[in-house]
Amino acid sequence: MPSGQKKSSPVSRFPVRHRENRYSMYRLLVIVLGFIVIGLLVIIGAQYLRQREAGQALDEMEKIISEMREQQTTLEEEILKLQDLDYIEVLARERLGLVRPDEVIFQFED
């Protein structure tokens, strides 16, 4: 065989091209699937963060509701006490300094 001539190939180039095209298709498919997986992971992560924030907000609201219920119970007890005349008299004496007409008050200076 002379040195300037190419060696002829007994195999055609069609199968090699076909394999290259298949390789390119598989490569493209893997890249697309990779982007899809990454996109799904981002969406799932965002949903997880939203759910976590919503859970924290729910906990805060339940705490506020509990405090409001305690306050409501205290106010309802106060309303019941205010319906008793003896309790009203005690409040009038302590907070307003009122006395009965027949009482004498002594105030001492310190």
TATAFEN-V159481 format. One record per residue. N is the residue number from 1. RES is the residue in one small letter. SS is DSSP state (@ for helix, = for strand, . for the rest). PSI is psi as a letter, one per 40 degrees, with the letter a starting at -180 (NA if undefined). NEAR is the number of other ideal C-beta (glycine too) atoms within 8 Angstrom. Layout:
{{N & RES & SS & PSI & NEAR} {N & RES & SS & PSI & NEAR}}
//
This chain:
{{1 & m & . & h & 4} {2 & p & . & i & 4} {3 & s & . & d & 4} {4 & g & . & e & 3} {5 & q & . & i & 6} {6 & k & . & i & 3} {7 & k & . & h & 5} {8 & s & . & i & 4} {9 & s & . & h & 6} {10 & p & . & e & 3} {11 & v & . & h & 5} {12 & s & . & i & 5} {13 & r & . & e & 7} {14 & f & @ & d & 6} {15 & p & @ & d & 8} {16 & v & @ & d & 7} {17 & r & @ & d & 8} {18 & h & @ & d & 8} {19 & r & @ & d & 8} {20 & e & @ & d & 8} {21 & n & @ & d & 8} {22 & r & @ & d & 8} {23 & y & @ & d & 8} {24 & s & @ & d & 8} {25 & m & @ & d & 8} {26 & y & @ & d & 8} {27 & r & @ & d & 8} {28 & l & @ & d & 8} {29 & l & @ & d & 8} {30 & v & @ & d & 8} {31 & i & @ & d & 8} {32 & v & @ & d & 8} {33 & l & @ & d & 8} {34 & g & @ & d & 8} {35 & f & @ & d & 8} {36 & i & @ & d & 8} {37 & v & @ & d & 8} {38 & i & @ & d & 8} {39 & g & @ & d & 8} {40 & l & @ & d & 8} {41 & l & @ & d & 8} {42 & v & @ & d & 8} {43 & i & @ & d & 8} {44 & i & @ & d & 8} {45 & g & @ & d & 8} {46 & a & @ & d & 8} {47 & q & @ & d & 8} {48 & y & @ & d & 8} {49 & l & @ & d & 8} {50 & r & @ & d & 8} {51 & q & @ & d & 8} {52 & r & @ & d & 8} {53 & e & @ & d & 8} {54 & a & @ & d & 8} {55 & g & @ & d & 8} {56 & q & @ & d & 8} {57 & a & @ & d & 8} {58 & l & @ & d & 8} {59 & d & @ & d & 8} {60 & e & @ & d & 8} {61 & m & @ & d & 8} {62 & e & @ & d & 8} {63 & k & @ & d & 8} {64 & i & @ & d & 8} {65 & i & @ & d & 8} {66 & s & @ & d & 8} {67 & e & @ & d & 8} {68 & m & @ & d & 8} {69 & r & @ & d & 8} {70 & e & @ & d & 8} {71 & q & @ & d & 8} {72 & q & @ & d & 8} {73 & t & @ & d & 8} {74 & t & @ & d & 8} {75 & l & @ & d & 8} {76 & e & @ & d & 8} {77 & e & @ & d & 8} {78 & e & @ & d & 8} {79 & i & @ & d & 8} {80 & l & @ & d & 8} {81 & k & @ & d & 8} {82 & l & @ & e & 8} {83 & q & . & e & 5} {84 & d & . & h & 8} {85 & l & @ & d & 5} {86 & d & @ & d & 6} {87 & y & @ & d & 9} {88 & i & @ & d & 9} {89 & e & @ & d & 8} {90 & v & @ & d & 8} {91 & l & @ & d & 9} {92 & a & @ & d & 9} {93 & r & @ & d & 10} {94 & e & @ & d & 6} {95 & r & @ & d & 6} {96 & l & @ & e & 7} {97 & g & . & f & 5} {98 & l & . & i & 5} {99 & v & . & i & 7} {100 & r & . & i & 4} {101 & p & . & d & 4} {102 & d & . & e & 3} {103 & e & . & i & 6} {104 & v & . & h & 3} {105 & i & . & h & 5} {106 & f & . & h & 4} {107 & q & . & h & 4} {108 & f & . & h & 4} {109 & e & . & h & 3} {110 & d & . & NA & 2}}
//
